[in-house]
Structures are given as C-alpha cells and as structure tokens.
Amino acid sequence: MTEPLTVSLETLHLLSAALLCGERGWPVIPLVPGAKRPTGHPERDCPRTGRCANGHLTPEQRATTDSDLIHAAWAHHPYNVGIATGPAGLLVVDLDMPKEEEQEGAPDGATSFKALCERAGQPYPYTYQVRTPSGGRHVYFAAPRGPRLKCSVKRLAPNIDTRAWGGYVVAAGSTTPQGAYEVAEAAPVAALPTWLAALLTKPAKPADSPALAPVLDGTRAARTALERECAVIRAAREGGPNGRNNTLHRSACKVARFVAWGHIDRHTVEEAIQAAGESTGLPAAECRTTIRSAMEWIVAHATPREVA
C-alpha cells in the first residue's frame, strides 16, 4: 500500500502565498527555504541543458504566474516566495533599517522617505506595503509606462533602495530566521507618484557642481571645522564605509555639534555642506535628507559645552 504524501502547514502556507501573487499578475520565483536568495544555479554554473538548453535563464526570466507551475514548484517544498518586480509591473521602494556599521543616529529608510515626501509637498503614499523581518518596509507602486525603471541603491536617500527591472522582492508570507514578511497595509497598489518617478529618472550627477559659499559667521573653531569637513566630503568617493553617503553624514554630525553649542548658524552649515555633498555627484534630495537627519539628531542629543 502506498503511503500518502504529507505536506507541512508551512509548505501549504507558502504555496498559498505564491498562488495569491500569481493571481495578482505578479510572476514569482522560488527562494531558498528560510532565505532570500533564489533557488537554482548561477549563470557561471549553468549546464546549458533542460530549461537552459537555449541559454541561461535568470530568475526574472523563470518567474511565472502559471498556477500549474507554481503548484509543481511549491507543492512539496517550503520555498520562500520572490516577486520579479519588473515583469510584475511593479516598482517597490525598500525602506531599510540602518546597518550596525553606520554612524549612530543615521536615519532609517522610513524616516528618509517621509522627509522626501515632505520636501515634495506630497502626502505619504497610501498603497500596498509589506513589513520586513528587520523592521523595514516594502512600499509597492505600479511602475509607469515608458522606459523601464531599473533597481537603484541609495539613489533616493540613505537606506532607501528600489526594486524594478532586474530585481525581485520577498513576498508576504515568506519567513527568515529573523521573522516573517507580513502585510502592513492591505491597500490597492498605487501608481508611482510622478515626483518620485522624476527623482528616479533624472541624472544622478549635476551638470555643474555648485560652488561652496564663503562662511562669514561663527566662531573660529566652528569655521575651521566646517571648512575641514566640507573638504573631507568633497574628497569622498562612492561605496564602502568611507563612501559619499557615510562621509556626508559623519561630517555633518561633527559640525552639527557647533550648531548645538550656538557657535555657528545652522543655515550656514547646511548650505555649505549641501554644496559640498552635491559636488560629489550625490542628488540634492539625498544630501538634504542626510544633512537634516544628522543635524536634528546631534542638536537634540549634544551635551552642553561652555564657550571657550
């Protein structure tokens, strides 16, 4: 007598999550159980046989909404669910939490995104959202028609990435050792706001780097600190712990202490550091968000200091 196949509740839960995505028209790919990386082989190890007989298929190319294929993949394996954002017609804004190595007081993605909305004079979008195990958010938007938007890293602000063509997000219902991906806002997926689309499509580097305005006020120590940190910012390059974003935040924190102590005007500091940040090619909005976060944190937490 043949023993009946048993399927765990976890597997059924993930199968249901994958089918729900398929019903929404969001092509899905299986992810390693309990993890965020796709199953299958990388291109460098492709056997060029089977489904890859005509060339290696990327996870994005393998993504499907076909319920029969979804059943076949998830019926007996607790794969996490990935949504191929490009084919799904989605652009997902990934609001991360600060990393351990980041400067104390660095803004999380949600704080930076709210600041972007405020500066654009727009409300925080009402749309479908997923809470991530780390405490971050995935904010879903319908991608606009026209040129394909691709993924971006920190283009909008620190700890804000986007997932579109060439990427994927982990769907609600999936789990990792940190916890579960859960629906945080069960709203319809809204269209990507035009102001946000503009930030993602405009050139990242300004045509002309703004000149650093001369500093005419503040104590001598504050002026010296500001000039030194602006030079540090202008010398920063992309990537790593000493990259442009981290350097901008770190230097802004250092000079912000002089603002907190009343040794120099806040507007003077923000204007000079903004110009230095933009001169490295960072978007103006990203500079403003980083500087504002650093300034507000230090001003609120700086210890009193006597004027020398």
Secondary structure, DSSP 4 states (H G I P E B T S, - for coil): -PPPP---HHHHHHHHHHHHHHHTT--EEEE-TTSSSBSS--GGG--S-GGGTTSPPPHHHH-B--HHHHHHHHSSS--EEEEETTTTTEEEEEEPPPPTTSPTTPPPHHHHHHHHHHHTT-PPP---EEE-TTS-EEEEEEPPSSSPPB-EEEEEETTEEEE-BT-EEEPTT-EETTEE-EEEE-PPPEEPPHHHHHHHHS-SS-SSPPPPPPP--S-HHHHHHHHHHHHHHHT-BSSSTTBHHHHHHHHHHHHHHHHHTTSS-HHHHHHHHHHHHHTTT--HHHHHHHHHHHHHHHHHHPPP----
